[in-house]
Amino acid sequence: MSCLRVILAILFPPLAVIDYGCGSVLIVFLLTLCGWVPGVIGALIILNKNQQ
């Protein structure tokens, strides 16, 4: 996980996972609509999961 992706996940979570497909972006976008913190957590989980 790069530092730029982490910063992007904190500032605008859906933009951080744009490379991981439409489903990931949609899930993170919906989580962000529910609240900023769930969106950030979802984006960081997706970024961390795809790194391994």
mmCIF entry with sequence, helices, sheets and N, C-alpha, C, O atoms, coordinates in Angstrom:
data_MODEL
# 
_entry.id   MODEL 
# 
_entity.id                         1 
_entity.type                       polymer 
_entity.pdbx_number_of_molecules   1 
# 
_entity_poly.entity_id                      1 
_entity_poly.type                           'polypeptide(L)' 
_entity_poly.nstd_linkage                   no 
_entity_poly.nstd_monomer                   no 
_entity_poly.pdbx_seq_one_letter_code       MSCLRVILAILFPPLAVIDYGCGSVLIVFLLTLCGWVPGVIGALIILNKNQQ 
_entity_poly.pdbx_seq_one_letter_code_can   MSCLRVILAILFPPLAVIDYGCGSVLIVFLLTLCGWVPGVIGALIILNKNQQ 
_entity_poly.pdbx_strand_id                 A 
# 
loop_
_entity_poly_seq.entity_id 
_entity_poly_seq.num 
_entity_poly_seq.mon_id 
_entity_poly_seq.hetero 
1 1  MET n 
1 2  SER n 
1 3  CYS n 
1 4  LEU n 
1 5  ARG n 
1 6  VAL n 
1 7  ILE n 
1 8  LEU n 
1 9  ALA n 
1 10 ILE n 
1 11 LEU n 
1 12 PHE n 
1 13 PRO n 
1 14 PRO n 
1 15 LEU n 
1 16 ALA n 
1 17 VAL n 
1 18 ILE n 
1 19 ASP n 
1 20 TYR n 
1 21 GLY n 
1 22 CYS n 
1 23 GLY n 
1 24 SER n 
1 25 VAL n 
1 26 LEU n 
1 27 ILE n 
1 28 VAL n 
1 29 PHE n 
1 30 LEU n 
1 31 LEU n 
1 32 THR n 
1 33 LEU n 
1 34 CYS n 
1 35 GLY n 
1 36 TRP n 
1 37 VAL n 
1 38 PRO n 
1 39 GLY n 
1 40 VAL n 
1 41 ILE n 
1 42 GLY n 
1 43 ALA n 
1 44 LEU n 
1 45 ILE n 
1 46 ILE n 
1 47 LEU n 
1 48 ASN n 
1 49 LYS n 
1 50 ASN n 
1 51 GLN n 
1 52 GLN n 
# 
_struct_asym.id          A 
_struct_asym.entity_id   1 
# 
loop_
_struct_conf.conf_type_id 
_struct_conf.id 
_struct_conf.pdbx_PDB_helix_id 
_struct_conf.beg_label_comp_id 
_struct_conf.beg_label_asym_id 
_struct_conf.beg_label_seq_id 
_struct_conf.pdbx_beg_PDB_ins_code 
_struct_conf.end_label_comp_id 
_struct_conf.end_label_asym_id 
_struct_conf.end_label_seq_id 
_struct_conf.pdbx_end_PDB_ins_code 
_struct_conf.beg_auth_comp_id 
_struct_conf.beg_auth_asym_id 
_struct_conf.beg_auth_seq_id 
_struct_conf.end_auth_comp_id 
_struct_conf.end_auth_asym_id 
_struct_conf.end_auth_seq_id 
_struct_conf.pdbx_PDB_helix_class 
_struct_conf.details 
_struct_conf.pdbx_PDB_helix_length 
HELX_P HELX_P1 AA1 CYS A 3  ? LEU A 11 ? CYS A 3  LEU A 11 1 ? 9  
HELX_P HELX_P2 AA2 PRO A 13 ? ALA A 16 ? PRO A 13 ALA A 16 1 ? 4  
HELX_P HELX_P3 AA3 ILE A 18 ? TYR A 20 ? ILE A 18 TYR A 20 5 ? 3  
HELX_P HELX_P4 AA4 CYS A 22 ? CYS A 34 ? CYS A 22 CYS A 34 1 ? 13 
HELX_P HELX_P5 AA5 TRP A 36 ? GLN A 51 ? TRP A 36 GLN A 51 1 ? 16 
# 
_struct_conf_type.id          HELX_P 
_struct_conf_type.criteria    ? 
_struct_conf_type.reference   ? 
# 
loop_
_atom_site.group_PDB 
_atom_site.id 
_atom_site.type_symbol 
_atom_site.label_atom_id 
_atom_site.label_alt_id 
_atom_site.label_comp_id 
_atom_site.label_asym_id 
_atom_site.label_entity_id 
_atom_site.label_seq_id 
_atom_site.pdbx_PDB_ins_code 
_atom_site.Cartn_x 
_atom_site.Cartn_y 
_atom_site.Cartn_z 
_atom_site.occupancy 
_atom_site.B_iso_or_equiv 
_atom_site.pdbx_formal_charge 
_atom_site.auth_seq_id 
_atom_site.auth_comp_id 
_atom_site.auth_asym_id 
_atom_site.auth_atom_id 
_atom_site.pdbx_PDB_model_num 
ATOM 1   N N  . MET A 1 1  ? 0.853   -1.167  0.000   1.00 0.00 ? 1  MET A N  1 
ATOM 2   C CA . MET A 1 1  ? 0.000   0.000   0.000   1.00 0.00 ? 1  MET A CA 1 
ATOM 3   C C  . MET A 1 1  ? 0.902   1.233   0.000   1.00 0.00 ? 1  MET A C  1 
ATOM 4   O O  . MET A 1 1  ? 1.714   1.414   0.907   1.00 0.00 ? 1  MET A O  1 
ATOM 5   N N  . SER A 1 2  ? 0.758   2.064   -1.001  1.00 0.00 ? 2  SER A N  1 
ATOM 6   C CA . SER A 1 2  ? 1.602   3.246   -1.093  1.00 0.00 ? 2  SER A CA 1 
ATOM 7   C C  . SER A 1 2  ? 1.059   4.376   -0.216  1.00 0.00 ? 2  SER A C  1 
ATOM 8   O O  . SER A 1 2  ? -0.119  4.395   0.140   1.00 0.00 ? 2  SER A O  1 
ATOM 9   N N  . CYS A 1 3  ? 1.923   5.293   0.115   1.00 0.00 ? 3  CYS A N  1 
ATOM 10  C CA . CYS A 1 3  ? 1.529   6.431   0.953   1.00 0.00 ? 3  CYS A CA 1 
ATOM 11  C C  . CYS A 1 3  ? 0.483   7.288   0.256   1.00 0.00 ? 3  CYS A C  1 
ATOM 12  O O  . CYS A 1 3  ? -0.424  7.813   0.901   1.00 0.00 ? 3  CYS A O  1 
ATOM 13  N N  . LEU A 1 4  ? 0.606   7.430   -1.056  1.00 0.00 ? 4  LEU A N  1 
ATOM 14  C CA . LEU A 1 4  ? -0.367  8.212   -1.809  1.00 0.00 ? 4  LEU A CA 1 
ATOM 15  C C  . LEU A 1 4  ? -1.756  7.586   -1.729  1.00 0.00 ? 4  LEU A C  1 
ATOM 16  O O  . LEU A 1 4  ? -2.748  8.299   -1.576  1.00 0.00 ? 4  LEU A O  1 
ATOM 17  N N  . ARG A 1 5  ? -1.836  6.266   -1.831  1.00 0.00 ? 5  ARG A N  1 
ATOM 18  C CA . ARG A 1 5  ? -3.131  5.578   -1.736  1.00 0.00 ? 5  ARG A CA 1 
ATOM 19  C C  . ARG A 1 5  ? -3.746  5.752   -0.347  1.00 0.00 ? 5  ARG A C  1 
ATOM 20  O O  . ARG A 1 5  ? -4.957  5.935   -0.223  1.00 0.00 ? 5  ARG A O  1 
ATOM 21  N N  . VAL A 1 6  ? -2.924  5.695   0.690   1.00 0.00 ? 6  VAL A N  1 
ATOM 22  C CA . VAL A 1 6  ? -3.433  5.861   2.058   1.00 0.00 ? 6  VAL A CA 1 
ATOM 23  C C  . VAL A 1 6  ? -3.976  7.269   2.251   1.00 0.00 ? 6  VAL A C  1 
ATOM 24  O O  . VAL A 1 6  ? -5.053  7.449   2.819   1.00 0.00 ? 6  VAL A O  1 
ATOM 25  N N  . ILE A 1 7  ? -3.244  8.257   1.786   1.00 0.00 ? 7  ILE A N  1 
ATOM 26  C CA . ILE A 1 7  ? -3.701  9.646   1.902   1.00 0.00 ? 7  ILE A CA 1 
ATOM 27  C C  . ILE A 1 7  ? -4.982  9.851   1.104   1.00 0.00 ? 7  ILE A C  1 
ATOM 28  O O  . ILE A 1 7  ? -5.902  10.532  1.556   1.00 0.00 ? 7  ILE A O  1 
ATOM 29  N N  . LEU A 1 8  ? -5.035  9.263   -0.078  1.00 0.00 ? 8  LEU A N  1 
ATOM 30  C CA . LEU A 1 8  ? -6.222  9.364   -0.910  1.00 0.00 ? 8  LEU A CA 1 
ATOM 31  C C  . LEU A 1 8  ? -7.411  8.654   -0.263  1.00 0.00 ? 8  LEU A C  1 
ATOM 32  O O  . LEU A 1 8  ? -8.544  9.127   -0.353  1.00 0.00 ? 8  LEU A O  1 
ATOM 33  N N  . ALA A 1 9  ? -7.151  7.516   0.389   1.00 0.00 ? 9  ALA A N  1 
ATOM 34  C CA . ALA A 1 9  ? -8.219  6.794   1.080   1.00 0.00 ? 9  ALA A CA 1 
ATOM 35  C C  . ALA A 1 9  ? -8.772  7.598   2.249   1.00 0.00 ? 9  ALA A C  1 
ATOM 36  O O  . ALA A 1 9  ? -9.955  7.491   2.573   1.00 0.00 ? 9  ALA A O  1 
ATOM 37  N N  . ILE A 1 10 ? -7.936  8.391   2.874   1.00 0.00 ? 10 ILE A N  1 
ATOM 38  C CA . ILE A 1 10 ? -8.389  9.212   3.994   1.00 0.00 ? 10 ILE A CA 1 
ATOM 39  C C  . ILE A 1 10 ? -9.179  10.425  3.490   1.00 0.00 ? 10 ILE A C  1 
ATOM 40  O O  . ILE A 1 10 ? -10.198 10.793  4.076   1.00 0.00 ? 10 ILE A O  1 
ATOM 41  N N  . LEU A 1 11 ? -8.709  11.038  2.414   1.00 0.00 ? 11 LEU A N  1 
ATOM 42  C CA . LEU A 1 11 ? -9.365  12.248  1.912   1.00 0.00 ? 11 LEU A CA 1 
ATOM 43  C C  . LEU A 1 11 ? -10.627 11.946  1.093   1.00 0.00 ? 11 LEU A C  1 
ATOM 44  O O  . LEU A 1 11 ? -11.669 12.565  1.309   1.00 0.00 ? 11 LEU A O  1 
ATOM 45  N N  . PHE A 1 12 ? -10.534 11.002  0.163   1.00 0.00 ? 12 PHE A N  1 
ATOM 46  C CA . PHE A 1 12 ? -11.679 10.649  -0.684  1.00 0.00 ? 12 PHE A CA 1 
ATOM 47  C C  . PHE A 1 12 ? -11.618 9.152   -0.991  1.00 0.00 ? 12 PHE A C  1 
ATOM 48  O O  . PHE A 1 12 ? -11.028 8.742   -1.991  1.00 0.00 ? 12 PHE A O  1 
ATOM 49  N N  . PRO A 1 13 ? -12.228 8.340   -0.130  1.00 0.00 ? 13 PRO A N  1 
ATOM 50  C CA . PRO A 1 13 ? -12.079 6.884   -0.207  1.00 0.00 ? 13 PRO A CA 1 
ATOM 51  C C  . PRO A 1 13 ? -12.406 6.245   -1.571  1.00 0.00 ? 13 PRO A C  1 
ATOM 52  O O  . PRO A 1 13 ? -11.649 5.377   -2.003  1.00 0.00 ? 13 PRO A O  1 
ATOM 53  N N  . PRO A 1 14 ? -13.488 6.624   -2.270  1.00 0.00 ? 14 PRO A N  1 
ATOM 54  C CA . PRO A 1 14 ? -13.758 5.941   -3.545  1.00 0.00 ? 14 PRO A CA 1 
ATOM 55  C C  . PRO A 1 14 ? -12.672 6.148   -4.599  1.00 0.00 ? 14 PRO A C  1 
ATOM 56  O O  . PRO A 1 14 ? -12.452 5.276   -5.440  1.00 0.00 ? 14 PRO A O  1 
ATOM 57  N N  . LEU A 1 15 ? -12.006 7.272   -4.562  1.00 0.00 ? 15 LEU A N  1 
ATOM 58  C CA . LEU A 1 15 ? -10.962 7.539   -5.539  1.00 0.00 ? 15 LEU A CA 1 
ATOM 59  C C  . LEU A 1 15 ? -9.727  6.664   -5.304  1.00 0.00 ? 15 LEU A C  1 
ATOM 60  O O  . LEU A 1 15 ? -8.980  6.387   -6.242  1.00 0.00 ? 15 LEU A O  1 
ATOM 61  N N  . ALA A 1 16 ? -9.511  6.234   -4.078  1.00 0.00 ? 16 ALA A N  1 
ATOM 62  C CA . ALA A 1 16 ? -8.350  5.401   -3.761  1.00 0.00 ? 16 ALA A CA 1 
ATOM 63  C C  . ALA A 1 16 ? -8.476  3.992   -4.335  1.00 0.00 ? 16 ALA A C  1 
ATOM 64  O O  . ALA A 1 16 ? -7.465  3.349   -4.615  1.00 0.00 ? 16 ALA A O  1 
ATOM 65  N N  . VAL A 1 17 ? -9.707  3.504   -4.513  1.00 0.00 ? 17 VAL A N  1 
ATOM 66  C CA . VAL A 1 17 ? -9.914  2.130   -4.987  1.00 0.00 ? 17 VAL A CA 1 
ATOM 67  C C  . VAL A 1 17 ? -10.418 2.089   -6.429  1.00 0.00 ? 17 VAL A C  1 
ATOM 68  O O  . VAL A 1 17 ? -10.980 1.080   -6.855  1.00 0.00 ? 17 VAL A O  1 
ATOM 69  N N  . ILE A 1 18 ? -10.227 3.156   -7.173  1.00 0.00 ? 18 ILE A N  1 
ATOM 70  C CA . ILE A 1 18 ? -10.756 3.246   -8.535  1.00 0.00 ? 18 ILE A CA 1 
ATOM 71  C C  . ILE A 1 18 ? -10.137 2.183   -9.455  1.00 0.00 ? 18 ILE A C  1 
ATOM 72  O O  . ILE A 1 18 ? -10.776 1.770   -10.423 1.00 0.00 ? 18 ILE A O  1 
ATOM 73  N N  . ASP A 1 19 ? -8.914  1.737   -9.173  1.00 0.00 ? 19 ASP A N  1 
ATOM 74  C CA . ASP A 1 19 ? -8.243  0.739   -10.011 1.00 0.00 ? 19 ASP A CA 1 
ATOM 75  C C  . ASP A 1 19 ? -8.711  -0.689  -9.731  1.00 0.00 ? 19 ASP A C  1 
ATOM 76  O O  . ASP A 1 19 ? -8.366  -1.603  -10.480 1.00 0.00 ? 19 ASP A O  1 
ATOM 77  N N  . TYR A 1 20 ? -9.475  -0.894  -8.687  1.00 0.00 ? 20 TYR A N  1 
ATOM 78  C CA . TYR A 1 20 ? -9.856  -2.242  -8.262  1.00 0.00 ? 20 TYR A CA 1 
ATOM 79  C C  . TYR A 1 20 ? -11.225 -2.678  -8.779  1.00 0.00 ? 20 TYR A C  1 
ATOM 80  O O  . TYR A 1 20 ? -11.736 -3.710  -8.345  1.00 0.00 ? 20 TYR A O  1 
ATOM 81  N N  . GLY A 1 21 ? -11.819 -1.941  -9.673  1.00 0.00 ? 21 GLY A N  1 
ATOM 82  C CA . GLY A 1 21 ? -13.066 -2.357  -10.292 1.00 0.00 ? 21 GLY A CA 1 
ATOM 83  C C  . GLY A 1 21 ? -14.265 -1.579  -9.801  1.00 0.00 ? 21 GLY A C  1 
ATOM 84  O O  . GLY A 1 21 ? -14.228 -0.896  -8.778  1.00 0.00 ? 21 GLY A O  1 
ATOM 85  N N  . CYS A 1 22 ? -15.321 -1.708  -10.565 1.00 0.00 ? 22 CYS A N  1 
ATOM 86  C CA . CYS A 1 22 ? -16.547 -0.958  -10.301 1.00 0.00 ? 22 CYS A CA 1 
ATOM 87  C C  . CYS A 1 22 ? -17.202 -1.377  -8.987  1.00 0.00 ? 22 CYS A C  1 
ATOM 88  O O  . CYS A 1 22 ? -17.750 -0.538  -8.272  1.00 0.00 ? 22 CYS A O  1 
ATOM 89  N N  . GLY A 1 23 ? -17.148 -2.664  -8.669  1.00 0.00 ? 23 GLY A N  1 
ATOM 90  C CA . GLY A 1 23 ? -17.767 -3.147  -7.432  1.00 0.00 ? 23 GLY A CA 1 
ATOM 91  C C  . GLY A 1 23 ? -17.128 -2.555  -6.195  1.00 0.00 ? 23 GLY A C  1 
ATOM 92  O O  . GLY A 1 23 ? -17.822 -2.155  -5.261  1.00 0.00 ? 23 GLY A O  1 
ATOM 93  N N  . SER A 1 24 ? -15.824 -2.500  -6.185  1.00 0.00 ? 24 SER A N  1 
ATOM 94  C CA . SER A 1 24 ? -15.115 -1.934  -5.030  1.00 0.00 ? 24 SER A CA 1 
ATOM 95  C C  . SER A 1 24 ? -15.415 -0.449  -4.880  1.00 0.00 ? 24 SER A C  1 
ATOM 96  O O  . SER A 1 24 ? -15.624 0.043   -3.771  1.00 0.00 ? 24 SER A O  1 
ATOM 97  N N  . VAL A 1 25 ? -15.434 0.255   -5.997  1.00 0.00 ? 25 VAL A N  1 
ATOM 98  C CA . VAL A 1 25 ? -15.728 1.688   -5.957  1.00 0.00 ? 25 VAL A CA 1 
ATOM 99  C C  . VAL A 1 25 ? -17.150 1.918   -5.453  1.00 0.00 ? 25 VAL A C  1 
ATOM 100 O O  . VAL A 1 25 ? -17.389 2.825   -4.656  1.00 0.00 ? 25 VAL A O  1 
ATOM 101 N N  . LEU A 1 26 ? -18.087 1.105   -5.912  1.00 0.00 ? 26 LEU A N  1 
ATOM 102 C CA . LEU A 1 26 ? -19.484 1.257   -5.496  1.00 0.00 ? 26 LEU A CA 1 
ATOM 103 C C  . LEU A 1 26 ? -19.650 0.971   -4.008  1.00 0.00 ? 26 LEU A C  1 
ATOM 104 O O  . LEU A 1 26 ? -20.343 1.707   -3.306  1.00 0.00 ? 26 LEU A O  1 
ATOM 105 N N  . ILE A 1 27 ? -19.021 -0.090  -3.530  1.00 0.00 ? 27 ILE A N  1 
ATOM 106 C CA . ILE A 1 27 ? -19.116 -0.431  -2.109  1.00 0.00 ? 27 ILE A CA 1 
ATOM 107 C C  . ILE A 1 27 ? -18.531 0.678   -1.240  1.00 0.00 ? 27 ILE A C  1 
ATOM 108 O O  . ILE A 1 27 ? -19.140 1.087   -0.251  1.00 0.00 ? 27 ILE A O  1 
ATOM 109 N N  . VAL A 1 28 ? -17.358 1.158   -1.612  1.00 0.00 ? 28 VAL A N  1 
ATOM 110 C CA . VAL A 1 28 ? -16.715 2.217   -0.823  1.00 0.00 ? 28 VAL A CA 1 
ATOM 111 C C  . VAL A 1 28 ? -17.516 3.511   -0.915  1.00 0.00 ? 28 VAL A C  1 
ATOM 112 O O  . VAL A 1 28 ? -17.610 4.250   0.065   1.00 0.00 ? 28 VAL A O  1 
ATOM 113 N N  . PHE A 1 29 ? -18.091 3.791   -2.076  1.00 0.00 ? 29 PHE A N  1 
ATOM 114 C CA . PHE A 1 29 ? -18.918 4.993   -2.224  1.00 0.00 ? 29 PHE A CA 1 
ATOM 115 C C  . PHE A 1 29 ? -20.150 4.924   -1.323  1.00 0.00 ? 29 PHE A C  1 
ATOM 116 O O  . PHE A 1 29 ? -20.498 5.906   -0.667  1.00 0.00 ? 29 PHE A O  1 
ATOM 117 N N  . LEU A 1 30 ? -20.807 3.768   -1.292  1.00 0.00 ? 30 LEU A N  1 
ATOM 118 C CA . LEU A 1 30 ? -21.978 3.618   -0.424  1.00 0.00 ? 30 LEU A CA 1 
ATOM 119 C C  . LEU A 1 30 ? -21.600 3.706   1.047   1.00 0.00 ? 30 LEU A C  1 
ATOM 120 O O  . LEU A 1 30 ? -22.332 4.293   1.845   1.00 0.00 ? 30 LEU A O  1 
ATOM 121 N N  . LEU A 1 31 ? -20.463 3.125   1.409   1.00 0.00 ? 31 LEU A N  1 
ATOM 122 C CA . LEU A 1 31 ? -19.998 3.251   2.794   1.00 0.00 ? 31 LEU A CA 1 
ATOM 123 C C  . LEU A 1 31 ? -19.679 4.700   3.141   1.00 0.00 ? 31 LEU A C  1 
ATOM 124 O O  . LEU A 1 31 ? -19.931 5.145   4.261   1.00 0.00 ? 31 LEU A O  1 
ATOM 125 N N  . THR A 1 32 ? -19.127 5.431   2.181   1.00 0.00 ? 32 THR A N  1 
ATOM 126 C CA . THR A 1 32 ? -18.810 6.838   2.412   1.00 0.00 ? 32 THR A CA 1 
ATOM 127 C C  . THR A 1 32 ? -20.084 7.660   2.568   1.00 0.00 ? 32 THR A C  1 
ATOM 128 O O  . THR A 1 32 ? -20.117 8.614   3.345   1.00 0.00 ? 32 THR A O  1 
ATOM 129 N N  . LEU A 1 33 ? -21.127 7.296   1.836   1.00 0.00 ? 33 LEU A N  1 
ATOM 130 C CA . LEU A 1 33 ? -22.399 7.996   2.004   1.00 0.00 ? 33 LEU A CA 1 
ATOM 131 C C  . LEU A 1 33 ? -22.988 7.756   3.387   1.00 0.00 ? 33 LEU A C  1 
ATOM 132 O O  . LEU A 1 33 ? -23.654 8.632   3.939   1.00 0.00 ? 33 LEU A O  1 
ATOM 133 N N  . CYS A 1 34 ? -22.749 6.574   3.949   1.00 0.00 ? 34 CYS A N  1 
ATOM 134 C CA . CYS A 1 34 ? -23.225 6.277   5.302   1.00 0.00 ? 34 CYS A CA 1 
ATOM 135 C C  . CYS A 1 34 ? -22.433 7.034   6.358   1.00 0.00 ? 34 CYS A C  1 
ATOM 136 O O  . CYS A 1 34 ? -22.927 7.289   7.456   1.00 0.00 ? 34 CYS A O  1 
ATOM 137 N N  . GLY A 1 35 ? -21.231 7.380   6.025   1.00 0.00 ? 35 GLY A N  1 
ATOM 138 C CA . GLY A 1 35 ? -20.363 8.099   6.954   1.00 0.00 ? 35 GLY A CA 1 
ATOM 139 C C  . GLY A 1 35 ? -18.949 8.060   6.438   1.00 0.00 ? 35 GLY A C  1 
ATOM 140 O O  . GLY A 1 35 ? -18.561 7.137   5.723   1.00 0.00 ? 35 GLY A O  1 
ATOM 141 N N  . TRP A 1 36 ? -18.181 9.063   6.801   1.00 0.00 ? 36 TRP A N  1 
ATOM 142 C CA . TRP A 1 36 ? -16.824 9.147   6.291   1.00 0.00 ? 36 TRP A CA 1 
ATOM 143 C C  . TRP A 1 36 ? -15.941 8.020   6.834   1.00 0.00 ? 36 TRP A C  1 
ATOM 144 O O  . TRP A 1 36 ? -15.140 7.449   6.095   1.00 0.00 ? 36 TRP A O  1 
ATOM 145 N N  . VAL A 1 37 ? -16.086 7.704   8.108   1.00 0.00 ? 37 VAL A N  1 
ATOM 146 C CA . VAL A 1 37 ? -15.243 6.687   8.741   1.00 0.00 ? 37 VAL A CA 1 
ATOM 147 C C  . VAL A 1 37 ? -15.466 5.300   8.125   1.00 0.00 ? 37 VAL A C  1 
ATOM 148 O O  . VAL A 1 37 ? -14.482 4.625   7.823   1.00 0.00 ? 37 VAL A O  1 
ATOM 149 N N  . PRO A 1 38 ? -16.709 4.840   7.923   1.00 0.00 ? 38 PRO A N  1 
ATOM 150 C CA . PRO A 1 38 ? -16.871 3.531   7.262   1.00 0.00 ? 38 PRO A CA 1 
ATOM 151 C C  . PRO A 1 38 ? -16.278 3.491   5.854   1.00 0.00 ? 38 PRO A C  1 
ATOM 152 O O  . PRO A 1 38 ? -15.766 2.453   5.437   1.00 0.00 ? 38 PRO A O  1 
ATOM 153 N N  . GLY A 1 39 ? -16.337 4.579   5.127   1.00 0.00 ? 39 GLY A N  1 
ATOM 154 C CA . GLY A 1 39 ? -15.738 4.637   3.803   1.00 0.00 ? 39 GLY A CA 1 
ATOM 155 C C  . GLY A 1 39 ? -14.227 4.513   3.852   1.00 0.00 ? 39 GLY A C  1 
ATOM 156 O O  . GLY A 1 39 ? -13.631 3.813   3.033   1.00 0.00 ? 39 GLY A O  1 
ATOM 157 N N  . VAL A 1 40 ? -13.606 5.188   4.808   1.00 0.00 ? 40 VAL A N  1 
ATOM 158 C CA . VAL A 1 40 ? -12.153 5.118   4.956   1.00 0.00 ? 40 VAL A CA 1 
ATOM 159 C C  . VAL A 1 40 ? -11.737 3.705   5.356   1.00 0.00 ? 40 VAL A C  1 
ATOM 160 O O  . VAL A 1 40 ? -10.771 3.166   4.817   1.00 0.00 ? 40 VAL A O  1 
ATOM 161 N N  . ILE A 1 41 ? -12.452 3.113   6.287   1.00 0.00 ? 41 ILE A N  1 
ATOM 162 C CA . ILE A 1 41 ? -12.123 1.759   6.733   1.00 0.00 ? 41 ILE A CA 1 
ATOM 163 C C  . ILE A 1 41 ? -12.285 0.769   5.582   1.00 0.00 ? 41 ILE A C  1 
ATOM 164 O O  . ILE A 1 41 ? -11.433 -0.098  5.387   1.00 0.00 ? 41 ILE A O  1 
ATOM 165 N N  . GLY A 1 42 ? -13.367 0.891   4.821   1.00 0.00 ? 42 GLY A N  1 
ATOM 166 C CA . GLY A 1 42 ? -13.583 0.007   3.680   1.00 0.00 ? 42 GLY A CA 1 
ATOM 167 C C  . GLY A 1 42 ? -12.501 0.149   2.631   1.00 0.00 ? 42 GLY A C  1 
ATOM 168 O O  . GLY A 1 42 ? -12.029 -0.851  2.089   1.00 0.00 ? 42 GLY A O  1 
ATOM 169 N N  . ALA A 1 43 ? -12.102 1.370   2.337   1.00 0.00 ? 43 ALA A N  1 
ATOM 170 C CA . ALA A 1 43 ? -11.054 1.600   1.345   1.00 0.00 ? 43 ALA A CA 1 
ATOM 171 C C  . ALA A 1 43 ? -9.726  1.021   1.812   1.00 0.00 ? 43 ALA A C  1 
ATOM 172 O O  . ALA A 1 43 ? -9.008  0.408   1.022   1.00 0.00 ? 43 ALA A O  1 
ATOM 173 N N  . LEU A 1 44 ? -9.393  1.206   3.080   1.00 0.00 ? 44 LEU A N  1 
ATOM 174 C CA . LEU A 1 44 ? -8.130  0.677   3.594   1.00 0.00 ? 44 LEU A CA 1 
ATOM 175 C C  . LEU A 1 44 ? -8.130  -0.844  3.609   1.00 0.00 ? 44 LEU A C  1 
ATOM 176 O O  . LEU A 1 44 ? -7.096  -1.464  3.357   1.00 0.00 ? 44 LEU A O  1 
ATOM 177 N N  . ILE A 1 45 ? -9.270  -1.450  3.898   1.00 0.00 ? 45 ILE A N  1 
ATOM 178 C CA . ILE A 1 45 ? -9.361  -2.917  3.865   1.00 0.00 ? 45 ILE A CA 1 
ATOM 179 C C  . ILE A 1 45 ? -9.170  -3.430  2.453   1.00 0.00 ? 45 ILE A C  1 
ATOM 180 O O  . ILE A 1 45 ? -8.440  -4.399  2.242   1.00 0.00 ? 45 ILE A O  1 
ATOM 181 N N  . ILE A 1 46 ? -9.814  -2.796  1.477   1.00 0.00 ? 46 ILE A N  1 
ATOM 182 C CA . ILE A 1 46 ? -9.670  -3.225  0.081   1.00 0.00 ? 46 ILE A CA 1 
ATOM 183 C C  . ILE A 1 46 ? -8.241  -3.032  -0.395  1.00 0.00 ? 46 ILE A C  1 
ATOM 184 O O  . ILE A 1 46 ? -7.698  -3.903  -1.075  1.00 0.00 ? 46 ILE A O  1 
ATOM 185 N N  . LEU A 1 47 ? -7.627  -1.923  -0.057  1.00 0.00 ? 47 LEU A N  1 
ATOM 186 C CA . LEU A 1 47 ? -6.241  -1.686  -0.453  1.00 0.00 ? 47 LEU A CA 1 
ATOM 187 C C  . LEU A 1 47 ? -5.293  -2.690  0.186   1.00 0.00 ? 47 LEU A C  1 
ATOM 188 O O  . LEU A 1 47 ? -4.364  -3.170  -0.463  1.00 0.00 ? 47 LEU A O  1 
ATOM 189 N N  . ASN A 1 48 ? -5.522  -3.006  1.440   1.00 0.00 ? 48 ASN A N  1 
ATOM 190 C CA . ASN A 1 48 ? -4.648  -3.943  2.144   1.00 0.00 ? 48 ASN A CA 1 
ATOM 191 C C  . ASN A 1 48 ? -4.868  -5.379  1.657   1.00 0.00 ? 48 ASN A C  1 
ATOM 192 O O  . ASN A 1 48 ? -3.910  -6.142  1.536   1.00 0.00 ? 48 ASN A O  1 
ATOM 193 N N  . LYS A 1 49 ? -6.107  -5.749  1.380   1.00 0.00 ? 49 LYS A N  1 
ATOM 194 C CA . LYS A 1 49 ? -6.433  -7.102  0.939   1.00 0.00 ? 49 LYS A CA 1 
ATOM 195 C C  . LYS A 1 49 ? -5.819  -7.420  -0.420  1.00 0.00 ? 49 LYS A C  1 
ATOM 196 O O  . LYS A 1 49 ? -5.333  -8.531  -0.632  1.00 0.00 ? 49 LYS A O  1 
ATOM 197 N N  . ASN A 1 50 ? -5.833  -6.476  -1.324  1.00 0.00 ? 50 ASN A N  1 
ATOM 198 C CA . ASN A 1 50 ? -5.318  -6.702  -2.666  1.00 0.00 ? 50 ASN A CA 1 
ATOM 199 C C  . ASN A 1 50 ? -3.799  -6.630  -2.726  1.00 0.00 ? 50 ASN A C  1 
ATOM 200 O O  . ASN A 1 50 ? -3.205  -7.012  -3.734  1.00 0.00 ? 50 ASN A O  1 
ATOM 201 N N  . GLN A 1 51 ? -3.167  -6.152  -1.673  1.00 0.00 ? 51 GLN A N  1 
ATOM 202 C CA . GLN A 1 51 ? -1.715  -6.068  -1.643  1.00 0.00 ? 51 GLN A CA 1 
ATOM 203 C C  . GLN A 1 51 ? -1.107  -7.438  -1.401  1.00 0.00 ? 51 GLN A C  1 
ATOM 204 O O  . GLN A 1 51 ? -0.033  -7.726  -1.929  1.00 0.00 ? 51 GLN A O  1 
ATOM 205 N N  . GLN A 1 52 ? -1.742  -8.272  -0.637  1.00 0.00 ? 52 GLN A N  1 
ATOM 206 C CA . GLN A 1 52 ? -1.181  -9.561  -0.261  1.00 0.00 ? 52 GLN A CA 1 
ATOM 207 C C  . GLN A 1 52 ? -1.237  -10.499 -1.378  1.00 0.00 ? 52 GLN A C  1 
ATOM 208 O O  . GLN A 1 52 ? -0.806  -11.644 -1.245  1.00 0.00 ? 52 GLN A O  1 
# 
